[in-house]
């Protein structure tokens, strides 16, 4: 085998090994809250703690009470806020990822008439490596979304 082919194969193998995630994620999902819908949309805030030794990713969010739930991130460019849709959100091992206004957040698109302040609905979070988990979401006044989103280590959780 020519040296350049051997080198290419060795590099490909090394990159493949580095890309493989070692360890297992151990996800804990905190209390989830949604703001009462405004103009056909609602933000959902939640914290996901990955207490495990392996990374994971949030890849989808589903609910029966809206057309869709999208993963979004608000960024500031030249003093202007811009919201971008994301395909997935990394959940690094040993870290808590917070979804809240002004940063990473979940955007509920066209929630139905049952999403009203004081009510609740179910939401299923799907991950790259961990099993999906369904949580209850409390609907609150929009101004209450900025309150703590700390993970509830004794509440809903999913094992990686």
C-alpha positions as CSV (number, residue, x, y, z in Angstrom):
1,X,0.0,0.0,0.0
2,X,1.5,3.4,-0.9
3,X,2.5,5.6,2.0
4,X,0.0,8.4,1.2
5,X,-2.9,5.9,1.3
6,X,-1.7,4.5,4.6
7,X,-1.4,8.0,6.0
8,X,-4.9,8.9,4.8
9,X,-6.3,5.7,6.3
10,X,-4.5,6.4,9.6
11,X,-5.8,9.9,9.7
12,X,-9.4,8.8,8.9
13,X,-9.2,6.2,11.7
14,X,-7.9,8.7,14.2
15,X,-10.6,11.2,13.3
16,X,-13.3,8.5,13.6
17,X,-12.0,7.5,17.0
18,X,-12.0,11.1,18.3
19,X,-15.6,11.6,17.0
20,X,-16.8,8.6,19.0
21,X,-18.3,9.8,22.2
22,X,-17.1,7.9,25.3
23,X,-19.1,7.7,28.5
24,X,-22.8,7.8,29.0
25,X,-25.0,10.8,29.4
26,X,-27.2,11.1,32.5
27,X,-29.8,13.7,31.8
28,X,-32.0,15.4,34.3
29,X,-34.8,17.7,33.0
30,X,-35.9,20.6,35.2
31,X,-39.3,22.2,35.5
32,X,-40.5,23.3,32.1
33,X,-42.6,26.5,31.7
34,X,-44.2,28.1,28.7
35,X,-45.2,31.7,28.4
36,X,-48.8,32.3,27.6
37,X,-48.9,32.6,23.7
38,X,-48.5,36.0,22.1
39,X,-48.9,36.6,18.3
40,X,-49.2,32.9,17.6
41,X,-46.0,31.7,19.4
42,X,-44.8,30.9,22.9
43,X,-41.3,30.4,24.4
44,X,-40.6,27.3,26.6
45,X,-37.9,27.5,29.2
46,X,-36.3,24.5,30.8
47,X,-32.8,23.4,32.1
48,X,-31.3,20.1,31.1
49,X,-28.4,18.9,33.4
50,X,-26.1,16.2,31.9
51,X,-24.6,14.7,35.1
52,X,-23.1,11.8,33.0
53,X,-19.6,11.3,31.5
54,X,-20.8,11.4,27.9
55,X,-22.1,14.2,25.7
56,X,-25.6,14.2,24.2
57,X,-27.7,16.4,22.0
58,X,-31.3,17.6,22.1
59,X,-32.5,16.9,18.5
60,X,-36.3,17.4,18.6
61,X,-39.1,18.5,20.8
62,X,-42.7,17.5,20.2
63,X,-46.1,18.3,21.7
64,X,-49.7,17.7,20.6
65,X,-50.7,21.3,21.5
66,X,-48.8,23.2,18.8
67,X,-47.9,22.9,15.1
68,X,-44.2,22.6,16.0
69,X,-41.6,23.2,18.7
70,X,-38.4,24.6,17.2
71,X,-34.9,24.9,18.8
72,X,-33.8,28.6,18.6
73,X,-30.9,30.7,19.7
74,X,-31.0,34.5,20.0
75,X,-27.7,36.2,19.1
76,X,-26.7,39.8,19.1
77,X,-24.9,41.1,15.9
78,X,-24.0,44.8,15.7
79,X,-26.4,45.6,18.5
80,X,-29.3,43.8,16.9
81,X,-31.0,40.7,18.2
82,X,-31.4,37.9,15.7
83,X,-33.1,34.6,16.3
84,X,-31.8,31.5,14.5
85,X,-33.3,28.0,14.3
86,X,-30.9,25.2,15.3
87,X,-31.0,21.5,14.2
88,X,-29.7,20.3,17.5
89,X,-28.3,21.6,20.8
90,X,-25.3,20.1,22.5
91,X,-25.7,18.9,26.0
92,X,-22.0,18.5,27.2
93,X,-21.2,16.0,30.0
94,X,-21.0,17.6,33.4
95,X,-22.9,20.8,32.3
96,X,-26.3,22.3,32.6
97,X,-27.8,23.8,29.4
98,X,-30.5,26.4,30.0
99,X,-33.2,27.2,27.5
100,X,-34.5,30.7,28.4
101,X,-35.4,34.1,26.8
102,X,-32.5,35.9,25.3
103,X,-30.3,32.8,24.5
104,X,-31.1,29.2,23.7
105,X,-34.9,28.6,23.8
106,X,-37.7,26.4,22.6
107,X,-40.2,28.2,20.4
108,X,-43.7,26.7,20.3
109,X,-45.2,27.6,16.9
110,X,-49.0,28.1,16.6
111,X,-50.0,26.7,20.0
112,X,-53.7,25.8,20.2
113,X,-56.4,27.3,22.3
114,X,-55.7,25.0,25.2
115,X,-52.4,26.7,26.0
116,X,-53.6,29.2,28.5
117,X,-52.1,30.6,31.7
118,X,-52.5,28.2,34.6
119,X,-52.8,25.2,32.4
120,X,-50.3,22.4,31.6
121,X,-49.4,20.3,28.6
122,X,-47.0,17.4,27.8
123,X,-43.8,17.9,25.8
124,X,-41.4,15.1,24.6
125,X,-37.7,15.8,24.3
126,X,-35.8,13.6,22.0
127,X,-32.0,13.1,22.2
128,X,-29.2,11.7,20.1
129,X,-28.0,9.2,22.6
130,X,-30.5,9.1,25.5
131,X,-34.1,7.8,25.5
132,X,-36.8,10.4,24.8
133,X,-38.4,11.9,27.9
134,X,-41.8,13.5,28.4
135,X,-42.3,16.3,30.8
136,X,-45.2,18.4,32.0
137,X,-45.1,22.1,31.0
138,X,-46.8,24.8,33.1
139,X,-48.2,27.8,31.2
140,X,-47.3,31.0,33.0
141,X,-47.4,34.8,32.4
142,X,-44.6,35.8,30.0
143,X,-42.8,37.9,32.6
144,X,-42.4,34.8,34.8
145,X,-40.3,33.0,32.2
146,X,-37.1,34.7,33.5
147,X,-37.3,33.0,36.8
148,X,-35.0,30.1,37.7
149,X,-34.8,27.1,35.4
150,X,-32.7,24.9,37.7
151,X,-32.9,21.2,37.0
152,X,-35.1,19.2,39.3
153,X,-32.8,16.3,40.2
154,X,-35.6,14.5,41.9
155,X,-38.1,15.1,39.1
156,X,-38.3,14.0,35.5
157,X,-35.1,12.4,34.2
158,X,-33.9,10.1,31.5
159,X,-31.1,7.5,31.7
160,X,-28.6,7.5,28.8
